[in-house]
Amino acid sequence: MFSRKMIIGFVIAGIFSMFLIGQLQSQQGPAGNADRARGQGRGQGGMRFDPAQMQQRMMDRLKENLAVKDEEWKIIEPRLTAVVTLSRDVNSRGMRGFAMGGRGVPGGPGGRGRGQGPGAGETAASSPPPSEIQKSTAALETILEKESTTPDEIKKTLTALRTAREKGKQKLDKAKENLRKVLTVRQEAQLVLMGYLD
């Protein structure tokens, strides 16, 4: 059983806490209310994913890690962007790959997976058109979901995916070679450690 003094102490502590919360809310004003509203919107609609912003943040980190000057970055950035994009495409896996612990982190060397369509909060307008690899991956997953699919249909779609991946690898190899031409040995070594170059 709580003593009378303890109960009074709890009541006083509760009143004091409510007072502090009220003060904080009044100090935040409209800006604080707007922040809370945005936070609630994210909570209800899921994380807002903007691939363009995510890509830009990643490239900014790469620029910093490589210690590249602005003038030098103007030459390196488009070539590095091509390598990053092609690497993500070639190494991406579908939803079945996710279920088995496959790679596929958006923005990294993996990819998002099935068709790499828009994520939560992302609009189709902000997403680039799907590549041949992405289309072939989505097509293969679709037919595998159907029990009536024949072995010939699976084989045909699987061949299309393999062909698309092979073409993607060839493009990636050319992009990597193009990137190496403008890198110092140190920068090349750093990108090898990061997984963007072989």
Secondary structure, 3 states (H helix, E strand, C coil): CCCHHHHHHHHHHHHHHHHHHHHHHHHHHHHHHHHHHHHHHHHHHCCCCCHHHHHHHHHHHHHHHHCCCHHHHHHHHHHHHHHHHHHHHHHCCCHHHHHCCCCCCCCCCCCCCHHHCCCCCCCHHHCCCCCHHHHHHHHHHHHHCCCCCCHHHHHHHHHHHHHHHHHHHHHHHHHHHHHHCCCCHHHHHHHHHHCCCC
